[in-house]
């Protein structure tokens, strides 16, 4: 399964980095002459609605909203780059005669500091920090009595250093870090005691009493490879490919955690846009559970590929 997931991710990387003749190629001109700070902000709201009145084929009234905010503050000069961004995304779906359900939830911070030894070099010595978590409880719907995730349960922190190739790092980046710290936070006693998200579970006695509480932080040190690639396919259609591969040195080295996003942005005019994307994850530490013949008891079923697809139409403002 790990090999299968890796092949899929690498296939997407190779396809996007190919340059067939039909692609609309628009390279950014780098006329930079001195130190500069650049700040960009983006706010988007996507809404999908379905309403049925006496519809003989049936249907359920529903509305789905996705709120997306991203802010970036970047510095660059002849030798240094420092890129920072914060990303907040939250989505809800409401259907007739059913509680509101979360469809998306992300809070992410990134900070990348790079130095190149001379002006003509395409390689940077790079230090990277990434943190992400969620804002509200997640549930295995329709069961809303027991949360399967919460704020900082999980939370992820990556911090490391390495080399980045980026002749034009606004559009293409290939980063390799031989030493990256990964910390997984599960700041919820119930989830930590159950060993959720790979932390060490609690130790129980025969009566179910806790002898040793579950750990709330899992620490790993491993190797990280990431790729970011942006391209304008045709006029008003942009694609962004983001691939991350991580393997822990100590715990089953060779097991690769995959995080792969592929996003298409369709610009209708200055404000209206549509987007389509897929998000694939595989983390060997996140095990799935299968129900047993005994009610309320589950067996561990191992890690599985996680996949999400989304399509939205809405408004976006850049400033």
Backbone as numpy.savetxt, mean C-alpha at the origin, in Angstrom:
# Nx Ny Nz CAx CAy CAz Cx Cy Cz
3.60 -21.20 -4.09 2.78 -19.99 -4.09 3.64 -18.74 -4.09
4.75 -18.77 -3.28 5.61 -17.59 -3.24 6.22 -17.31 -4.60
6.63 -18.37 -5.30 7.23 -18.20 -6.62 6.20 -17.65 -7.60
4.96 -18.15 -7.49 3.89 -17.69 -8.37 3.63 -16.20 -8.20
3.55 -15.74 -6.93 3.30 -14.33 -6.66 4.45 -13.48 -7.17
5.69 -13.94 -6.96 6.86 -13.18 -7.42 6.87 -13.05 -8.93
6.51 -14.13 -9.63 6.50 -14.07 -11.09 5.46 -13.09 -11.59
4.29 -13.05 -10.93 3.25 -12.09 -11.33 3.75 -10.66 -11.16
4.37 -10.38 -10.01 4.85 -9.04 -9.75 5.94 -8.62 -10.73
6.88 -9.52 -10.99 7.95 -9.19 -11.91 7.44 -9.05 -13.34
6.41 -9.83 -13.68 5.81 -9.69 -15.00 5.24 -8.28 -15.18
4.52 -7.78 -14.15 3.99 -6.43 -14.24 5.08 -5.40 -14.36
6.19 -5.61 -13.64 7.33 -4.69 -13.71 7.90 -4.64 -15.12
8.09 -5.81 -15.73 8.69 -5.86 -17.07 7.78 -5.27 -18.12
6.46 -5.53 -18.00 5.52 -4.99 -18.98 5.53 -3.47 -18.97
5.51 -2.90 -17.77 5.43 -1.45 -17.68 6.73 -0.77 -18.08
7.85 -1.46 -17.92 9.12 -0.85 -18.28 9.45 -1.04 -19.76
8.67 -1.86 -20.45 8.84 -1.96 -21.89 8.33 -0.67 -22.54
8.82 -0.36 -23.74 8.43 0.88 -24.39 8.01 0.61 -25.84
6.84 -0.01 -26.04 6.37 -0.23 -27.39 6.07 1.08 -28.10
5.97 0.99 -29.42 5.85 2.20 -30.23 4.59 2.99 -29.96
3.51 2.29 -29.50 2.24 3.00 -29.38 2.16 3.85 -28.11
3.15 3.71 -27.22 3.10 4.49 -25.99 3.34 5.97 -26.28
2.60 6.77 -25.56 2.78 8.23 -25.64 3.90 8.61 -24.68
5.06 8.97 -25.20 6.22 9.23 -24.36 6.40 10.73 -24.22
6.40 11.16 -22.97 6.59 12.57 -22.70 7.57 12.71 -21.54
8.83 12.94 -21.85 9.85 13.05 -20.82 9.83 14.45 -20.21
10.02 14.49 -18.90 10.08 15.78 -18.21 11.47 16.38 -18.40
11.50 17.62 -18.79 12.77 18.31 -18.96 13.27 18.80 -17.60
14.51 18.51 -17.33 15.10 18.90 -16.07 15.92 20.17 -16.28
15.29 21.33 -16.07 15.98 22.60 -16.24 16.36 23.19 -14.89
16.50 22.32 -13.91 16.83 22.75 -12.56 18.24 23.35 -12.52
18.38 24.47 -11.82 19.68 25.13 -11.76 20.13 25.41 -10.32
19.30 25.18 -9.34 19.68 25.47 -7.97 18.74 24.80 -6.99
19.00 24.98 -5.69 18.15 24.36 -4.67 16.70 24.82 -4.81
15.78 23.90 -4.62 14.37 24.27 -4.69 13.51 23.34 -3.84
12.46 23.93 -3.28 11.42 23.18 -2.56 10.17 23.19 -3.42
9.53 22.04 -3.53 8.29 21.92 -4.30 7.24 21.27 -3.42
6.10 21.93 -3.29 4.99 21.36 -2.53 3.80 21.15 -3.44
3.19 19.98 -3.34 2.00 19.66 -4.11 0.97 19.02 -3.19
-0.30 19.35 -3.43 -1.39 18.78 -2.64 -2.48 18.30 -3.59
-3.13 17.22 -3.23 -4.20 16.67 -4.06 -5.33 16.19 -3.17
-6.54 16.61 -3.49 -7.74 16.17 -2.79 -8.71 15.61 -3.82
-9.21 14.41 -3.58 -10.11 13.76 -4.54 -11.29 13.13 -3.80
-12.43 13.12 -4.45 -13.62 12.48 -3.92 -14.29 11.72 -5.04
-14.40 10.40 -4.87 -15.07 9.54 -5.85 -16.38 9.05 -5.25
-17.46 9.13 -6.03 -18.78 8.69 -5.56 -19.43 7.83 -6.63
-19.91 6.66 -6.22 -20.69 5.79 -7.08 -22.05 5.54 -6.44
-23.11 5.65 -7.23 -24.46 5.55 -6.68 -25.32 4.66 -7.58
-26.22 3.90 -6.93 -27.21 3.10 -7.66 -28.56 3.27 -6.97
-29.58 3.70 -7.72 -30.92 3.92 -7.18 -31.93 3.15 -8.03
-32.84 2.42 -7.36 -33.84 1.62 -8.05 -35.22 2.00 -7.54
-36.14 2.28 -8.45 -37.53 2.58 -8.11 -38.43 1.72 -8.99
-39.13 0.78 -8.38 -40.02 -0.15 -9.11 -39.28 -0.86 -10.24
-38.05 -1.20 -10.03 -37.24 -1.84 -11.06 -37.54 -3.33 -11.07
-38.11 -3.82 -12.18 -38.63 -5.19 -12.16 -37.54 -6.26 -12.10
-36.28 -5.89 -12.40 -35.20 -6.86 -12.28 -34.58 -6.88 -10.89
-35.05 -6.00 -10.03 -34.54 -5.97 -8.67 -33.26 -5.18 -8.54
-32.87 -4.93 -7.30 -31.64 -4.19 -7.03 -31.71 -3.53 -5.67
-30.58 -3.11 -5.16 -30.48 -2.49 -3.84 -29.88 -1.10 -3.99
-30.57 -0.11 -3.42 -30.05 1.25 -3.44 -28.72 1.29 -2.67
-27.74 1.94 -3.25 -26.44 1.98 -2.59 -25.68 3.23 -3.01
-24.74 3.62 -2.16 -23.85 4.72 -2.48 -22.48 4.41 -1.88
-21.44 4.67 -2.65 -20.08 4.41 -2.21 -19.26 5.68 -2.39
-18.53 6.04 -1.36 -17.68 7.22 -1.42 -16.25 6.90 -1.03
-15.30 7.52 -1.72 -13.88 7.35 -1.41 -13.24 8.72 -1.34
-12.68 9.05 -0.19 -12.02 10.33 0.04 -10.52 10.10 0.06
-9.79 10.90 -0.72 -8.36 10.68 -0.90 -7.62 12.02 -0.81
-6.65 12.10 0.10 -5.86 13.32 0.28 -4.39 12.94 0.27
-3.58 13.69 -0.49 -2.14 13.45 -0.51 -1.42 14.79 -0.56
-0.40 14.93 0.27 0.40 16.13 0.27 1.87 15.74 0.16
2.63 16.51 -0.62 4.04 16.21 -0.86 4.87 17.48 -0.67
6.04 17.31 -0.08 7.00 18.40 0.08 8.38 17.84 -0.25
8.96 18.30 -1.36 10.20 17.72 -1.87 11.27 18.81 -2.03
12.50 18.41 -1.74 13.65 19.29 -1.89 14.65 18.63 -2.84
15.32 19.43 -3.65 16.36 18.89 -4.52 17.39 19.98 -4.83
18.64 19.55 -4.99 19.69 20.40 -5.50 20.64 19.52 -6.32
21.84 19.97 -6.57 22.74 19.22 -7.44 23.19 17.90 -6.84
23.09 17.76 -5.52 23.61 16.55 -4.87 22.59 15.85 -3.98
21.59 16.55 -3.49 20.67 15.97 -2.51 19.23 15.97 -3.04
18.48 14.97 -2.61 17.04 14.96 -2.77 16.43 14.55 -1.43
15.32 15.16 -1.10 14.58 14.81 0.12 13.10 14.88 -0.21
12.48 13.71 -0.37 11.09 13.62 -0.77 10.24 13.15 0.41
9.17 13.88 0.68 8.28 13.58 1.80 6.84 13.62 1.33
6.03 12.68 1.80 4.62 12.72 1.48 3.80 12.07 2.58
2.56 12.52 2.69 1.58 11.94 3.61 0.33 11.62 2.79
-0.27 10.46 3.05 -1.39 9.98 2.24 -2.49 9.48 3.16
-3.70 9.96 2.94 -4.87 9.53 3.69 -5.96 9.12 2.71
-6.47 7.91 2.87 -7.53 7.42 1.99 -8.55 6.65 2.82
-9.85 6.97 2.60 -10.90 6.32 3.38 -12.15 6.18 2.52
-12.72 4.98 2.53 -13.91 4.72 1.72 -15.00 4.03 2.51
-16.26 4.35 2.18 -17.43 3.75 2.82 -18.44 3.35 1.77
-19.15 2.26 2.05 -20.26 1.82 1.22 -21.52 1.72 2.08
-22.59 2.31 1.61 -23.87 2.26 2.34 -24.93 1.69 1.41
-25.61 0.65 1.90 -26.69 0.02 1.16 -27.97 0.06 1.97
-29.08 0.02 1.28 -30.38 0.06 1.93 -30.54 -1.10 2.90
-30.99 -0.78 4.12 -31.25 -1.77 5.17 -29.99 -2.54 5.56
-28.83 -1.87 5.53 -27.59 -2.50 5.95 -26.66 -1.44 6.50
-25.88 -1.81 7.50 -24.98 -0.85 8.12 -23.90 -0.41 7.13
-23.34 0.78 7.38 -22.24 1.26 6.54 -21.03 0.35 6.71
-20.34 0.10 5.61 -19.19 -0.79 5.64 -17.98 -0.10 5.02
-16.84 -0.32 5.64 -15.61 0.29 5.16 -15.12 -0.45 3.91
-14.71 0.33 2.92 -14.16 -0.26 1.69 -12.68 0.03 1.50
-12.16 1.06 2.17 -10.75 1.39 2.06 -10.34 2.18 3.29
-9.08 2.03 3.70 -8.62 2.70 4.91 -7.09 2.69 4.91
-6.49 3.87 4.78 -5.03 3.96 4.74 -4.56 5.29 5.30
-3.55 5.21 6.16 -2.80 6.39 6.56 -1.33 6.04 6.41
-0.60 6.83 5.57 0.77 6.47 5.22 1.67 7.70 5.22
2.90 7.51 5.71 3.92 8.57 5.69 5.18 8.01 5.04
5.83 8.82 4.19 7.07 8.44 3.54 8.07 9.58 3.62
9.35 9.24 3.85 10.41 10.23 3.82 11.66 9.56 3.26
12.18 10.10 2.16 13.34 9.54 1.48 14.41 10.61 1.32
15.60 10.34 1.85 16.71 11.29 1.78 17.85 10.66 0.99
18.27 11.33 -0.09 19.30 10.77 -0.96 20.43 11.74 -1.24
21.61 11.17 -1.51 22.80 11.94 -1.84 23.53 11.24 -2.98
23.96 12.01 -3.99 24.77 11.43 -5.05 26.14 12.08 -5.05
27.21 11.31 -5.31 28.57 11.81 -5.13 28.98 12.90 -6.11
28.35 12.94 -7.31 28.67 14.00 -8.26 27.43 14.30 -9.10
27.46 15.43 -9.79 26.28 15.89 -10.51 25.88 14.97 -11.65
26.83 14.24 -12.24 26.54 13.40 -13.39 26.12 11.98 -13.02
26.18 11.65 -11.76 25.83 10.29 -11.33 24.32 10.08 -11.37
23.91 8.86 -11.76 22.50 8.48 -11.74 22.16 7.66 -10.50
23.13 7.46 -9.60 22.94 6.66 -8.40 22.94 7.55 -7.16
22.04 7.24 -6.23 21.94 7.96 -4.98 22.21 6.99 -3.82
22.94 7.48 -2.81 22.94 6.81 -1.52 21.66 7.26 -0.81
20.82 6.29 -0.43 19.46 6.64 -0.03 19.11 6.05 1.33
18.44 6.86 2.16 17.83 6.39 3.40 16.32 6.56 3.26
15.57 5.50 3.62 14.12 5.53 3.41 13.38 5.16 4.68
12.27 5.86 4.88 11.35 5.55 5.99 9.93 5.48 5.44
9.23 4.42 5.80 7.83 4.27 5.42 7.04 3.80 6.64
5.92 4.46 6.90 5.03 4.06 7.99 3.60 4.03 7.46
2.85 2.99 7.82 1.45 2.95 7.41 0.62 2.20 8.44
-0.63 2.62 8.56 -1.59 1.95 9.41 -2.98 2.27 8.87
-4.01 2.04 9.67 -5.38 2.35 9.28 -6.00 3.21 10.36
-7.19 3.79 10.08 -7.80 4.73 11.00 -8.89 4.10 11.86
-9.67 3.18 11.32 -10.82 2.64 12.05 -10.80 1.12 12.03
-11.68 0.53 12.83 -11.74 -0.92 12.95 -12.13 -1.58 11.63
-11.55 -2.74 11.39 -11.94 -3.56 10.24 -12.65 -4.81 10.71
-13.61 -5.28 9.92 -14.43 -6.43 10.31 -14.51 -7.42 9.17
-14.77 -8.66 9.53 -15.08 -9.69 8.54 -16.59 -9.71 8.39
-17.10 -8.79 7.56 -18.55 -8.61 7.43 -19.22 -9.91 6.99
-20.45 -10.16 7.50 -21.33 -9.28 8.28 -21.10 -9.29 9.79
-20.08 -9.99 10.27 -19.80 -10.04 11.70 -19.10 -8.76 12.14
-19.81 -7.91 12.88 -19.24 -6.66 13.37 -19.04 -6.68 14.88
-19.15 -7.86 15.49 -18.95 -7.97 16.93 -17.47 -8.07 17.29
-16.65 -8.55 16.37 -15.24 -8.78 16.65 -14.40 -8.13 15.55
-13.58 -7.15 15.95 -12.72 -6.46 14.99 -11.54 -7.34 14.63
-11.20 -7.39 13.35 -10.03 -8.16 12.91 -8.82 -7.26 12.69
-9.01 -5.95 12.77 -7.90 -4.99 12.67 -8.38 -3.67 13.27
-7.41 -2.87 13.73 -7.71 -1.60 14.35 -6.59 -0.60 14.03
-6.74 0.64 14.53 -5.68 1.62 14.41 -4.43 1.09 15.13
-3.31 1.06 14.45 -2.03 0.53 14.94 -2.12 -0.95 15.27
-3.06 -1.64 14.65 -3.15 -3.09 14.79 -3.72 -3.64 13.47
-2.93 -3.70 12.40 -1.47 -3.51 12.47 -1.03 -2.10 12.10
0.23 -1.83 12.45 0.96 -0.69 11.93 2.30 -1.21 11.44
2.82 -0.63 10.37 4.08 -1.12 9.79 5.07 0.03 9.67
6.33 -0.26 10.01 7.41 0.71 9.86 8.57 0.04 9.15
9.00 0.66 8.04 10.20 0.23 7.32 11.22 1.36 7.41
12.45 1.01 7.78 13.52 2.01 7.81 14.82 1.34 7.43
15.51 1.93 6.45 16.76 1.32 6.01 17.52 2.23 5.08
18.65 1.72 4.62 19.50 2.48 3.72 20.02 1.61 2.59
20.31 2.23 1.47 20.81 1.48 0.32 21.13 2.39 -0.83
20.97 1.87 -2.05 21.27 2.59 -3.27 20.01 2.70 -4.13
19.86 3.84 -4.78 18.73 4.05 -5.67 19.22 4.54 -7.02
18.73 3.90 -8.07 19.00 4.37 -9.42 17.81 5.20 -9.87
18.07 6.40 -10.31 16.99 7.25 -10.77 17.51 8.36 -11.65
17.71 8.06 -12.94 18.19 9.10 -13.88 17.21 10.26 -13.90
15.93 9.92 -13.86 14.89 10.93 -13.67 13.97 10.36 -12.61
14.32 10.58 -11.34 13.60 9.89 -10.28 12.18 10.39 -10.07
11.74 11.36 -10.86 10.33 11.73 -10.82 9.48 10.70 -11.55
10.09 9.96 -12.48 9.34 8.98 -13.27 9.79 7.55 -13.04
11.06 7.35 -12.69 11.56 5.99 -12.54 12.51 5.91 -11.35
12.33 4.88 -10.54 13.20 4.68 -9.39 13.35 3.18 -9.15
14.59 2.75 -8.94 14.88 1.36 -8.56 15.77 1.42 -7.33
15.26 0.91 -6.20 15.94 1.05 -4.91 16.25 -0.32 -4.35
17.48 -0.49 -3.87 17.90 -1.74 -3.23 18.53 -1.43 -1.89
18.01 -2.07 -0.85 18.54 -1.89 0.50 18.92 -3.25 1.07
20.20 -3.50 1.34 20.60 -4.77 1.94 20.31 -4.84 3.43
19.92 -3.73 4.04 19.68 -3.69 5.48 18.47 -2.79 5.76
17.33 -3.41 5.98 16.10 -2.68 6.26 15.41 -3.27 7.49
15.06 -2.39 8.42 14.32 -2.80 9.59 12.83 -2.76 9.28
12.13 -3.84 9.61 10.68 -3.87 9.50 10.10 -4.13 10.88
9.23 -3.25 11.33 8.56 -3.42 12.61 7.06 -3.51 12.37
6.43 -4.51 12.97 4.99 -4.69 12.89 4.40 -4.43 14.27
3.47 -3.48 14.36 2.86 -3.11 15.64 1.44 -3.66 15.71
1.11 -4.27 16.83 -0.26 -4.73 17.10 -0.62 -4.24 18.50
-1.04 -2.98 18.59 -1.32 -2.36 19.89 -2.77 -2.61 20.30
-3.16 -3.86 20.29 -4.46 -4.28 20.78 -4.27 -5.63 21.47
-4.65 -5.74 22.73 -4.36 -6.93 23.52 -4.99 -8.18 22.92
-6.23 -8.08 22.49 -6.93 -9.26 21.96 -6.24 -9.78 20.71
-5.92 -8.87 19.78 -5.27 -9.28 18.55 -3.85 -9.76 18.81
-3.13 -9.09 19.72 -1.77 -9.50 20.04 -1.76 -10.88 20.69
-2.70 -11.14 21.60 -2.76 -12.44 22.26 -3.07 -13.57 21.29
-3.79 -13.24 20.22 -4.11 -14.27 19.22 -2.99 -14.47 18.21
-1.94 -13.63 18.27 -0.82 -13.76 17.33 -1.12 -13.19 15.97
-2.03 -12.22 15.89 -2.40 -11.63 14.60 -1.22 -10.90 13.98
-1.15 -10.95 12.65 -0.17 -10.22 11.84 1.27 -10.62 12.14
1.46 -11.84 12.65 2.79 -12.38 12.79 3.46 -12.15 14.13
2.84 -11.44 15.08 3.47 -11.26 16.39 3.38 -12.57 17.18
4.21 -12.70 18.20 4.21 -13.91 19.03 2.95 -13.95 19.88
2.13 -15.00 19.78 0.86 -15.05 20.53 1.08 -15.28 22.02
0.01 -15.10 22.79 0.06 -15.33 24.23 0.17 -16.83 24.53
0.65 -17.12 25.73 0.71 -18.49 26.22 -0.42 -18.67 27.23
-1.25 -19.70 27.04 -2.41 -19.94 27.89 -2.22 -21.23 28.69
-2.85 -21.29 29.86 -2.86 -22.54 30.61 -4.05 -23.39 30.17
-4.25 -24.53 30.83 -5.31 -25.44 30.43 -6.70 -24.87 30.58
-6.87 -23.88 31.45 -8.18 -23.26 31.66 -8.39 -22.01 30.79
-7.42 -21.72 29.94 -7.55 -20.56 29.04 -7.08 -19.27 29.65
-6.43 -19.32 30.81 -5.88 -18.11 31.43 -4.53 -17.76 30.79
-4.26 -16.47 30.67 -3.03 -16.02 30.03 -1.86 -16.15 31.00
-0.85 -16.90 30.60 0.38 -17.01 31.38 1.37 -15.92 30.95
1.57 -15.81 29.65 2.44 -14.79 29.08 1.66 -14.03 28.01
1.49 -12.71 28.15 0.74 -11.95 27.14 1.44 -12.00 25.78
0.66 -11.84 24.73 1.22 -11.79 23.38 2.06 -10.54 23.17
3.11 -10.65 22.36 3.94 -9.49 22.07 3.21 -8.54 21.13
3.44 -7.26 21.31 2.76 -6.25 20.51 3.64 -5.67 19.41
4.90 -6.06 19.37 5.81 -5.57 18.33 6.61 -6.76 17.79
6.65 -6.89 16.50 7.48 -7.89 15.84 8.57 -7.16 15.06
9.83 -7.54 15.29 10.96 -6.87 14.65 11.62 -7.82 13.66
11.94 -7.28 12.49 12.63 -8.05 11.46 13.73 -7.19 10.84
14.75 -7.86 10.34 15.81 -7.18 9.59 16.00 -7.96 8.29
15.90 -7.29 7.17 15.98 -8.02 5.91 16.45 -7.16 4.75
16.19 -7.67 3.55 16.59 -7.01 2.32 15.34 -6.51 1.61
15.42 -5.31 1.04 14.27 -4.68 0.41 14.62 -4.23 -1.00
13.74 -4.51 -1.95 13.87 -4.05 -3.33 12.56 -3.40 -3.73
12.62 -2.16 -4.20 11.41 -1.46 -4.63 11.61 -0.85 -6.01
10.49 -0.70 -6.71 10.50 -0.04 -8.02 9.27 0.84 -8.14
9.49 2.07 -8.60 8.38 2.97 -8.92 8.56 3.44 -10.36
7.49 3.33 -11.13 7.58 3.69 -12.55 6.30 4.42 -12.96
6.46 5.63 -13.51 5.33 6.43 -13.94 5.46 6.70 -15.45
4.33 6.62 -16.15 4.37 6.86 -17.59 3.01 7.37 -18.07
3.06 8.24 -19.06 1.85 8.69 -19.73 1.64 7.75 -20.91
0.58 6.92 -20.84 0.32 5.94 -21.90 -0.16 6.63 -23.17
-1.24 7.37 -23.04 -1.75 8.20 -24.13 -2.17 9.51 -23.49
-2.60 10.44 -24.28 -2.98 11.74 -23.73 -4.09 11.58 -22.71
-3.88 12.15 -21.52 -4.83 12.13 -20.41 -4.96 10.78 -19.72
-4.06 9.85 -19.99 -4.06 8.57 -19.28 -2.65 8.32 -18.74
-2.54 8.27 -17.42 -1.27 8.02 -16.76 -1.33 6.71 -16.00
-0.19 6.04 -15.90 -0.10 4.79 -15.17 1.06 4.88 -14.19
0.86 4.31 -13.00 1.90 4.27 -11.97 2.02 2.82 -11.49
3.23 2.29 -11.56 3.51 0.95 -11.07 4.41 1.07 -9.83
4.01 0.41 -8.72 4.80 0.42 -7.50 4.94 -1.01 -7.01
6.19 -1.47 -6.90 6.46 -2.85 -6.51 7.45 -2.85 -5.35
7.15 -3.64 -4.31 8.03 -3.78 -3.16 8.20 -5.25 -2.83
9.47 -5.68 -2.71 9.80 -7.07 -2.36 10.70 -7.05 -1.13
10.31 -7.82 -0.10 11.06 -7.81 1.16 11.22 -9.25 1.66
12.42 -9.56 2.18 12.67 -10.87 2.76 13.48 -10.70 4.04
13.03 -11.37 5.10 13.70 -11.28 6.40 14.90 -12.23 6.44
16.04 -11.73 6.95 17.25 -12.55 7.01 17.12 -13.71 7.99
16.49 -13.46 9.14 16.50 -14.42 10.23 15.36 -15.42 10.14
14.17 -14.94 9.88 12.98 -15.80 9.89 12.64 -16.25 8.47
13.06 -17.46 8.11 12.73 -18.06 6.82 13.20 -17.16 5.66
14.48 -16.90 5.59 15.02 -16.10 4.51 14.68 -16.75 3.16
14.21 -15.97 2.23 13.75 -16.49 0.94 12.25 -16.39 0.78
11.52 -16.34 1.91 10.10 -16.02 1.85 9.95 -14.54 1.53
9.32 -14.22 0.43 9.27 -12.85 -0.06 7.90 -12.24 0.19
7.89 -11.11 0.90 6.67 -10.32 1.06 6.53 -9.42 -0.15
5.39 -9.50 -0.81 5.15 -8.74 -2.04 4.08 -7.69 -1.80
4.32 -6.48 -2.24 3.31 -5.41 -2.23 3.39 -4.74 -3.60
2.34 -4.91 -4.39 2.37 -4.44 -5.79 1.10 -3.68 -6.10
1.25 -2.42 -6.49 0.13 -1.57 -6.90 0.29 -1.17 -8.36
-0.83 -1.17 -9.07 -0.86 -0.73 -10.46 -2.07 0.18 -10.62
-1.83 1.47 -10.88 -2.90 2.47 -10.89 -2.94 3.21 -12.22
-4.15 3.33 -12.76 -4.38 4.09 -13.99 -5.23 5.31 -13.64
-4.81 6.47 -14.14 -5.53 7.71 -13.89 -6.00 8.28 -15.23
-7.32 8.47 -15.35 -7.92 8.98 -16.59 -8.42 10.39 -16.32
-7.83 11.37 -16.96 -8.18 12.76 -16.74 -9.19 13.21 -17.79
-10.40 13.56 -17.33 -11.44 14.04 -18.25 -11.25 15.52 -18.54
-11.10 16.31 -17.48 -10.79 17.74 -17.63 -10.02 18.18 -16.39
-10.01 19.47 -16.11 -9.19 19.97 -15.00 -9.63 19.45 -13.65
-10.90 19.02 -13.51 -11.41 18.60 -12.22 -11.94 17.17 -12.21
-12.55 16.74 -13.28 -13.18 15.42 -13.32 -12.16 14.38 -13.78
-12.13 13.26 -13.07 -11.20 12.20 -13.44 -11.78 10.85 -13.02
-11.22 9.81 -13.62 -11.57 8.44 -13.26 -10.28 7.70 -12.95
-10.39 6.68 -12.13 -9.20 5.90 -11.80 -9.56 4.43 -11.68
-8.60 3.62 -12.07 -8.74 2.16 -11.97 -7.43 1.62 -11.43
-7.51 0.69 -10.49 -6.28 0.17 -9.92 -6.45 -1.20 -9.32
-5.32 -1.86 -9.15 -5.28 -3.15 -8.47 -4.17 -3.10 -7.42
-4.36 -3.87 -6.35 -3.38 -3.92 -5.26 -3.25 -5.38 -4.83
-2.05 -5.92 -4.98 -1.78 -7.31 -4.63 -0.77 -7.35 -3.49
-1.06 -8.19 -2.47 -0.15 -8.36 -1.35 0.02 -9.84 -1.04
1.23 -10.18 -0.60 1.48 -11.50 -0.02 2.46 -11.31 1.12
2.04 -11.69 2.33 2.88 -11.59 3.52 2.81 -12.93 4.23
3.93 -13.62 4.32 3.96 -14.95 4.92 3.62 -14.93 6.40
3.71 -13.76 7.04 3.41 -13.67 8.47 1.91 -13.52 8.75
1.13 -13.17 7.74 -0.31 -12.98 7.94 -1.02 -14.27 7.55
-1.42 -15.04 8.54 -2.05 -16.32 8.31 -3.57 -16.17 8.25
-4.19 -17.04 7.49 -5.64 -17.07 7.43 -6.16 -18.21 8.30
-7.44 -18.12 8.68 -8.07 -19.11 9.54 -9.25 -19.75 8.83
-9.44 -21.03 9.08 -10.59 -21.75 8.54 -11.39 -22.35 9.69
-12.73 -22.26 9.63 -13.55 -22.81 10.73 -13.44 -24.34 10.80
-13.51 -24.85 12.01 -13.48 -26.29 12.25 -14.90 -26.79 12.51
-15.00 -28.09 12.81 -16.31 -28.66 13.12 -16.83 -28.19 14.47
-15.92 -27.68 15.32 -16.31 -27.15 16.62 -16.62 -25.67 16.49
-17.82 -25.27 16.87 -18.24 -23.90 16.70 -17.35 -22.94 17.48
-16.88 -21.91 16.81 -16.04 -20.91 17.46 -14.57 -21.22 17.44
-14.16 -22.39 16.90 -12.76 -22.75 16.83 -12.30 -22.76 15.38
-11.03 -22.36 15.17 -10.48 -22.23 13.83 -9.12 -22.90 13.75
-8.78 -23.36 12.57 -7.46 -23.90 12.28 -6.72 -22.92 11.39
-5.38 -22.82 11.60 -4.57 -21.94 10.76 -4.43 -22.54 9.38
-4.69 -21.71 8.35 -4.67 -22.20 6.97 -3.48 -21.66 6.18
-2.60 -20.94 6.83 -1.43 -20.43 6.13 -1.69 -19.10 5.45
-0.64 -18.53 4.90 -0.74 -17.24 4.21 -1.34 -17.42 2.82
-2.07 -16.41 2.38 -2.68 -16.44 1.05 -2.48 -15.09 0.37
-2.61 -15.09 -0.94 -2.50 -13.86 -1.71 -3.70 -12.96 -1.39
-3.42 -11.69 -1.10 -4.47 -10.70 -0.89 -4.55 -9.83 -2.16
-5.77 -9.57 -2.60 -5.93 -8.80 -3.84 -7.13 -7.88 -3.73
-6.96 -6.67 -4.23 -8.03 -5.68 -4.21 -8.05 -4.96 -5.55
-9.27 -4.69 -6.05 -9.45 -3.95 -7.30 -10.44 -2.83 -7.04
-10.21 -1.67 -7.65 -11.12 -0.55 -7.44 -11.25 0.26 -8.71
-12.43 0.86 -8.88 -12.76 1.71 -10.03 -13.60 2.86 -9.51
-13.22 4.08 -9.83 -13.97 5.22 -9.33 -13.98 6.36 -10.31
-15.03 7.19 -10.19 -15.17 8.41 -10.99 -15.51 9.53 -10.03
-14.80 10.64 -10.13 -15.07 11.73 -9.19 -14.36 13.00 -9.58
-14.14 13.84 -8.59 -13.48 15.12 -8.80 -12.17 15.14 -8.05
-11.20 15.87 -8.57 -9.89 15.99 -7.94 -9.39 17.42 -8.10
-8.72 17.91 -7.06 -8.17 19.26 -7.06 -6.69 19.18 -6.72
-5.86 19.77 -7.58 -4.42 19.86 -7.31 -4.08 21.30 -6.97
-3.30 21.48 -5.94 -2.89 22.83 -5.56 -1.59 22.80 -4.78
